[in-house]
């Protein structure tokens, strides 16, 4: 962002903030911080579980891996029965969904199992990955694709690791009876608002409340402006010391906004053109 265009850019950010919907980043996570709405979404997505109450909700939850790629979940939820729910909003098909979820589920266990624990402790924490997609990854037209590991000789023989992957398709043409509760939310992802649904109205009201929250708006504006400045600084040829100072100021500013280090690392790579190792080194200083 050229410095002389800052006022114009700020105006564009305000417009972007005002036009956000439930599928916008970071609006989905902000809305899911509302425990009532998050609970209703899970209840509609997985009605057979009959969930009554959530214990904890964390948005932008970072899972740190040793000598491996860290990840950040959009929404990470636990209920009082010990069940874990990883909830993601995916608007663009990056053609890697099964592999991404394979890694996500593997990393999730790091939060649940201590170094000296017996593996059987994981039986206390059934884990569910919910991916809401604005595309049909598997091309069957279904609203819901649910996966559990099963025997190839007898599909009725489940592996029994208590992990379930459910992928929702907002562009679905075919809905089963169990899909009806989530149908209005999938329609909302396509900007089709069911005004007769109290659940949808609650989401829309929450989106509006967040947009009119001055602190939320300031944090969004500050974050995006910092990223734009990083893009500008990354394109400039200047003294190395000045660039390093800019990088450290950028890191400190994002940390003050409680942005996870993994997200900051990704932004350093994108906007300062650093390698993964250089970005990690900058974060450690």
C-alpha positions, 0 to 999 in steps of 0.5 A: 500500500503506497503511503499516499493512498492510506486514506483510500485504503482505510475507506476500503477497509471500512467498506469491507468490514461493513460488507462482511458475512458469516463466511468472511474471515475473520467474521466466522470465528467472531460469531462462533465465540457466541456459545449459544450460536456455536452450540446450535451449529453443532447441534444442527450439524450433528443432531444424533449427538444430542449435545446440551452444553459446551464447556469451552470455545477457542477461536484461532487456536494454535497447535504447536508441533515439534519440528513440524508444521503448526496449525491454527483451527478456526474454532476449537470446542469441547463439551462437558462429555469430553468430546472435541469439535474442530470447526472450519469454514473453507470457501475456496477449494485448495484441492487438499481437503482430505490431507489437510484434515488428516493432519488436523486430526493427528495434531489435535491429539497433542492437546489431549495426550500427555507424554506419559499417558496411556493411549487409551485415554484418547477414548475419553475424547471423541473428536469430530472435524466439521468442515463447511465448504462452499464447494462440492469436493467429492462431486456427488451433490450431497449436503453431508459427507461423513467419514469414519475409518472402516475395514475394507473387507467388512465396511460395518467393522469400524476401526474404533478410534472415535474420530469422525470427519464431516464435510458439508457442501453449501452447494448441495442439491440432495438433502437427507432427513438428517440434513434438514437442520443444517440446510438453512446454514448452508443456504446462508453461506450462499447469502440466501437468508431464511428469515423464518429461521430463529437460528439464522436470525440470531447469526445475522444479529450477531454479525450486525452486533460485531460490525457495530462494536468499535473495538472489534472494528479497530482491531480489524482495521489495525490488523489489515493496515499492518499487513498492508504496511508489511506488503509495502515495506517488503517491496522496498529496497532499503537498509537491512537494519531498517527492514528488520526493525519493521519486521519486529514492530510488525510482530509486536503489533500483531501479538498485541492483538493476540494473533497466534504466532503461526498466523504471524509466521504465515504473514511474514512469509507472504508480505516480507518474502521471508523463508519459513526459517527466516520467519521462525527466526524473526519470531524467536527474537 
